[in-house]
Amino acid sequence: METPNPLTLSALPHDLLRSIFERLSFADFHRAKIVCSTWNSISKQTVPKEIRSPWLILFPDDGVNGCVLYNPDEDRIYKSVRDFSGTIFLANSGNWFLVMDSKSNLYLIDVFSENRIDLPPLESLMSDNFTFERKGDKKFRWQVTNLPDALIVRYPKAEELRGLLWVDEKTEEFVAVWFFEYSCNFLAFHKKGDDHYRHIQLQSVLPDVFVSVSDIVLRGYFLYIARSTDYIQILDLSKQQGFEDVTQNDSFNMLSRSGPWGYQIILRIVVTTSGEVLVVINNLYETNIESRKSFRLFKKDPIPHPNKHYNSLVEVDSLGDEEALLLDLGITVPGIEPNSIYFTRYDRVFHQWDLRDSNLDICVFNLETKTLKRFPSLSDMKLKDARWFLPCI
C-alpha cells in the first residue's frame, strides 16, 4: 500500500481533521499528530479521549519488536511505532522511557512518537571520589580515588544498570538517575541542560546510620532513598550546583521484619502527589489463596515521638478518593480508578538478575474491596517483563 503524501494530508479541511482527531483512540491520536506540522497543530486544538486506566508496556519473550503497548480500557494491544529490538528499558515517566541501546548508550524516547532525547555517555560522569570509564560496549570500570590506603575497583556490566526517570510532559524538563544493581550506593543523575552526569555521594545525616539502600523513588526533582536502617533520605536534585539534602525527621520504625501477618514481609516506600511518604507491604509472596492476598499501607504517625530521630507508623485505610498507586514506579497518580494498586509483580524489583524468575503477575488490587483484578487476554502471552505507565496528552 502506498504511503499517503503528507502534503496531501495537510491540505485536508481543518474542520474535517478535528472531527477525525476526536474519533481516534488515544494511541492513534498520538501517532496521527506526528504525520505533519498541520496535523500536529490540529491535535493541540483537540482533546483526546479520556484515560481511565494506566497502560502497560509489554515485553514478549519472542522478541516482537522489543515491546508492545496494551490499553486495558479497550482491551487492545498496539504495536510500538519503532523497532526496539536489543533495547533495554530502564525506567519510565508518562510517555517517556529511559532506555539503553545495544552499545550501552542512554536516551529518552516517547513511546507514542518519534521524539528522542540523547543523553551523555556514561563515562561523562564527574566525581571527586572515583574514576569511571568504558571498557568495551557492555562493560565499565570504576575505581575509588579518595581512599589513599585502599584500592577499590569494580567492573560493572551494562546488564546490571538500573534507572529512575521523571519528565515534565509540558516543559520536557527531566531528571534521569542510574545506578548498578550490585553497587546501589553508587548513584548518578542527569538533568536537562547538563552535558554530564553528577555523582551522588551517599552519606549519613544521622550519626551511625549505615548507608545501605533498600529502595529508591524519584518524584519530580526529589529523590527518596530508603535505608535498611529504616531511615529515609530526601535529596533535591534541582539545584544549579548539584543537589541538596533536604531530609528532616524521616526515620521510621518500619515495622517488625516478621511483619503483621506473622512472617517475612517486603517493605517498599511510595511517594504521594503531595510528597508524603508511605510504607507499603504485601503478603502476595506468602499465600496461594487469592482471597487472602492483600496490601497494607502505613504513614508516619502525626504525633511526634519523644526521640526526634524516630517516628512510629500508623496504618491508613485508603489512598484517598482521587489517587491510585503505581507500585512499579513507587508513586501515586490522580485521575484514574481511586484506591487501586497497579503492579506487575509482587515486589518492585530492585535487584533483578533474571526477569523471568521475578514473579511477573499483572494485577490491580482494590484497597476498598480487597480484591484482585487480572487481564485474561494477556494470560496466553509469554512475557519476560511488563511495566505500568500513565500516558499523557
C-alpha positions in Angstrom: 0.0 0.0 0.0 1.4 3.4 -1.0 2.2 5.8 1.9 0.0 8.9 1.7 1.8 12.1 0.9 2.0 14.4 4.0 1.5 17.5 1.7 -1.8 16.0 0.5 -2.9 15.1 4.1 -2.1 18.6 5.3 -4.4 20.1 2.7 -7.5 18.4 4.3 -10.1 20.9 5.7 -9.3 21.7 9.3 -12.9 21.0 10.4 -12.6 17.5 8.9 -9.3 16.9 10.6 -10.6 18.0 14.0 -13.6 15.6 13.5 -11.1 12.8 12.7 -8.9 13.5 15.7 -12.0 13.5 18.1 -12.8 9.9 17.0 -9.3 8.5 17.3 -8.2 6.2 20.1 -5.6 7.6 22.4 -2.7 5.8 20.8 -3.8 6.6 17.2 -4.3 10.3 18.3 -0.6 10.5 19.3 0.5 8.8 16.1 -1.6 11.0 13.9 -0.2 14.2 15.3 3.3 13.4 14.1 2.2 13.0 10.5 2.9 16.6 9.6 3.1 20.1 11.2 -0.6 20.8 10.2 -1.9 17.7 11.9 0.3 18.5 15.0 -1.3 21.9 15.2 -4.8 20.5 14.8 -4.1 17.9 17.6 -3.4 20.8 20.0 -6.9 22.1 19.3 -8.5 18.7 20.1 -8.8 16.9 23.4 -8.1 13.1 23.0 -10.3 10.5 24.6 -10.1 10.4 28.4 -7.7 8.0 30.0 -9.4 5.9 32.6 -6.6 3.5 33.3 -2.8 3.3 33.1 -1.4 1.4 30.2 1.1 -1.5 30.1 4.2 -1.8 28.0 4.8 -5.5 27.5 8.0 -7.3 26.5 7.1 -10.6 24.8 9.6 -13.4 25.2 9.5 -14.0 21.4 11.2 -10.7 20.6 8.3 -9.0 18.7 9.9 -5.6 18.0 11.1 -5.5 21.6 7.7 -4.4 23.1 4.0 -3.8 22.5 1.5 -1.5 24.3 -1.7 -2.6 26.0 -4.7 -0.4 26.7 -6.9 -2.0 29.4 -9.8 0.3 28.6 -10.1 -1.1 25.1 -8.5 -4.5 25.9 -6.4 -3.8 22.8 -2.7 -4.3 22.0 -0.8 -1.8 19.9 2.5 -2.4 18.2 5.2 0.1 19.0 5.9 2.8 16.5 9.6 1.7 16.2 11.7 -1.4 16.4 13.0 -1.7 20.0 14.9 -4.9 19.5 18.0 -5.1 21.5 16.9 -2.1 23.7 16.7 -2.3 27.5 14.0 -0.3 29.2 15.3 1.1 32.5 12.6 3.5 33.7 9.5 5.4 32.7 7.6 8.6 33.3 4.4 9.3 31.4 5.0 8.6 27.7 8.8 8.8 28.2 11.1 5.9 28.8 14.8 5.8 29.8 16.4 3.2 27.6 19.8 1.7 26.8 20.7 0.5 23.3 23.0 -2.4 22.3 26.1 -0.2 22.6 25.3 1.0 26.2 24.1 4.5 25.1 21.3 6.1 27.1 18.5 8.1 25.7 14.9 9.1 26.4 12.1 8.1 24.0 8.4 8.9 23.7 6.7 5.5 23.0 3.9 7.2 21.0 6.1 9.3 18.7 9.5 9.6 17.1 10.7 12.1 19.8 14.0 11.2 21.3 16.5 12.9 23.7 20.0 11.6 23.7 21.8 11.6 27.0 25.6 12.0 27.6 27.8 8.9 27.6 28.0 7.2 31.0 31.8 7.9 31.2 31.0 11.7 31.3 30.3 11.2 35.0 32.0 13.8 37.1 33.2 12.9 40.6 35.9 13.8 43.1 35.8 10.3 44.6 36.4 7.9 41.8 37.1 7.5 38.1 34.6 5.9 35.7 35.4 4.6 32.2 34.1 2.4 29.4 35.7 -0.9 28.8 34.0 -2.1 25.6 30.3 -1.7 24.7 28.9 -3.6 27.7 31.4 -3.3 30.5 32.7 -0.4 32.6 35.4 0.2 35.2 35.2 2.4 38.2 37.9 3.0 40.8 37.7 4.8 44.1 40.3 7.5 44.3 39.7 9.1 47.7 41.0 6.2 49.8 44.8 6.5 49.7 45.3 3.3 51.7 42.9 1.1 49.8 42.3 0.1 46.2 38.7 -0.5 45.3 37.9 -1.4 41.7 34.7 -2.7 40.2 33.8 -3.9 36.6 30.0 -3.5 36.3 28.3 -4.8 33.2 25.7 -2.9 31.2 23.1 -5.6 32.1 23.4 -4.5 35.8 22.3 -0.9 35.0 19.1 0.3 36.7 17.4 3.6 36.4 14.7 6.1 37.5 13.1 8.8 35.4 10.9 11.9 35.8 9.8 14.0 32.9 7.5 17.1 32.9 5.4 16.4 29.8 4.7 20.1 29.2 8.1 21.7 29.6 10.2 18.5 28.9 12.3 19.2 32.0 13.6 15.9 33.1 15.8 14.0 35.6 17.4 10.6 34.9 19.0 8.6 37.6 21.1 5.5 37.1 23.0 3.0 39.3 24.4 -0.5 39.1 22.5 -3.2 40.9 25.5 -4.5 42.8 26.6 -1.0 43.8 23.3 0.8 44.7 25.3 3.2 47.0 26.7 4.5 43.7 24.1 6.9 42.1 24.4 9.3 39.3 21.9 11.7 37.7 21.5 14.0 34.7 19.1 17.0 34.3 18.0 18.8 31.1 20.7 21.2 30.0 23.6 19.3 31.6 26.4 17.8 29.4 27.5 15.2 32.0 26.2 13.1 34.9 26.7 14.2 38.6 27.7 11.7 41.2 25.6 11.4 44.4 27.8 10.5 47.3 25.5 8.9 49.9 26.3 9.9 53.4 24.5 9.6 56.7 22.7 12.6 58.1 22.1 10.8 61.3 25.0 9.5 63.4 26.0 5.9 63.0 23.5 5.3 60.2 24.7 2.7 57.7 24.4 3.8 54.1 22.8 0.6 52.7 20.0 1.3 50.3 16.8 -0.8 50.3 14.5 1.3 47.9 14.7 4.4 45.8 11.8 6.6 44.4 12.1 9.6 42.1 9.2 12.1 42.2 9.9 15.4 40.3 13.3 16.7 41.3 13.2 14.9 44.7 14.9 11.6 45.2 13.7 9.5 48.2 16.2 6.9 49.4 15.1 4.3 51.9 17.9 2.9 54.0 17.9 -0.6 55.5 18.1 1.1 58.9 14.5 2.4 58.5 15.8 5.9 57.6 14.6 7.9 54.6 16.9 10.4 53.0 15.5 13.1 50.6 17.6 14.8 48.0 16.6 17.9 46.0 18.2 17.4 42.5 17.0 20.8 41.2 20.0 22.8 42.5 22.2 24.5 40.0 25.4 23.1 41.6 24.2 19.5 42.1 21.8 18.6 44.8 20.8 19.4 48.4 20.0 17.1 51.2 16.6 18.2 52.5 16.0 15.4 54.9 14.2 16.4 58.0 12.7 13.9 60.5 12.2 10.9 58.3 13.4 8.0 60.4 10.6 5.4 60.5 10.0 2.4 62.7 9.5 0.2 59.6 7.6 -2.5 61.5 8.9 -5.8 62.7 10.7 -7.7 60.0 8.4 -10.6 60.8 5.5 -8.4 59.8 1.9 -8.0 60.8 0.9 -11.3 59.1 3.4 -13.2 61.2 6.0 -14.0 58.5 8.6 -12.3 56.4 7.3 -9.2 54.5 8.6 -6.9 51.9 8.7 -3.2 52.7 8.6 -0.6 49.9 8.2 3.2 50.0 5.7 5.2 48.0 5.6 9.0 47.5 2.1 10.6 47.0 1.3 13.6 44.9 1.6 15.8 48.0 5.1 14.4 48.8 4.0 12.3 51.7 6.0 9.0 52.1 4.0 5.8 52.7 5.3 2.4 53.5 3.7 -0.5 51.5 3.7 -4.1 52.5 2.0 -7.2 50.9 1.7 -10.8 51.6 1.4 -11.9 48.0 4.6 -14.0 48.1 3.3 -15.9 51.1 -0.1 -17.2 50.2 -1.6 -19.0 47.2 -5.1 -18.3 48.3 -6.4 -15.5 46.1 -8.9 -14.2 48.7 -6.2 -13.8 51.3 -3.7 -11.8 49.1 -3.6 -8.2 50.3 -1.7 -4.9 50.6 -1.4 -2.7 53.7 -0.3 1.0 53.8 1.4 2.9 56.6 2.3 6.6 57.1 4.3 8.5 59.7 2.4 8.9 62.9 1.4 12.6 63.1 2.0 12.6 66.8 5.7 13.4 67.3 7.8 10.8 69.1 9.9 11.9 72.1 13.0 10.9 70.2 13.2 13.5 67.4 15.0 11.0 65.1 12.3 8.3 65.4 8.7 8.1 64.2 6.1 5.3 64.6 3.9 4.3 61.7 0.2 4.2 61.7 -1.9 2.2 59.2 -4.1 4.0 56.6 -7.2 2.5 55.0 -7.1 4.2 51.6 -5.2 6.4 49.2 -8.0 9.0 49.1 -10.8 9.5 46.7 -8.7 10.8 43.9 -5.5 8.7 43.8 -4.2 5.3 42.7 -0.8 3.7 43.3 1.6 2.6 40.5 3.7 0.3 42.5 6.2 -0.2 39.7 7.1 3.5 40.0 6.6 4.0 43.7 4.2 7.0 43.2 0.5 7.8 43.4 -1.3 9.4 40.5 -4.7 11.2 40.3 -7.5 10.9 37.8 -7.8 7.1 37.5 -9.5 4.4 39.5 -9.0 5.5 43.1 -7.8 3.3 45.9 -6.2 0.9 43.5 -2.7 -0.5 43.4 -1.4 -1.3 39.9 1.5 -3.8 39.9 3.3 -6.2 37.5 5.0 -8.3 40.2 4.6 -8.8 43.9 7.6 -6.6 44.6 9.0 -3.6 42.7 12.2 -5.5 41.7 15.3 -3.7 42.9 17.8 -6.4 42.1 16.6 -8.3 39.1 19.1 -10.9 38.0 16.6 -12.7 35.8 13.3 -11.1 34.9 11.7 -14.4 34.1 12.1 -15.5 37.7 10.8 -12.3 39.2 7.1 -13.4 39.8 5.6 -11.4 36.9 1.9 -11.1 37.8 -0.1 -8.2 36.2 -2.8 -7.2 38.5 -4.8 -4.3 40.1 -5.6 -4.6 43.8 -8.6 -2.6 45.1 -8.0 -1.4 48.7 -11.7 -0.9 49.4 -13.0 -4.3 48.2 -9.7 -6.2 48.9 -10.0 -7.9 45.5 -7.5 -8.5 42.6 -8.3 -7.8 39.0 -6.4 -9.7 36.3 -6.4 -9.4 32.5 -7.4 -12.7 30.8 -6.4 -11.5 27.3 -2.8 -11.3 28.5 -2.7 -14.8 30.1 -1.6 -16.6 26.9 1.2 -14.1 26.2 4.7 -15.3 27.1 6.2 -12.2 28.7 9.6 -11.6 30.1 8.7 -8.2 31.6 5.9 -5.6 31.9 5.5 -2.0 33.2 2.6 0.1 34.1 2.7 3.7 32.9 0.3 6.6 32.7 0.1 8.1 29.2 0.0 11.9 29.0 -1.7 14.1 26.4 
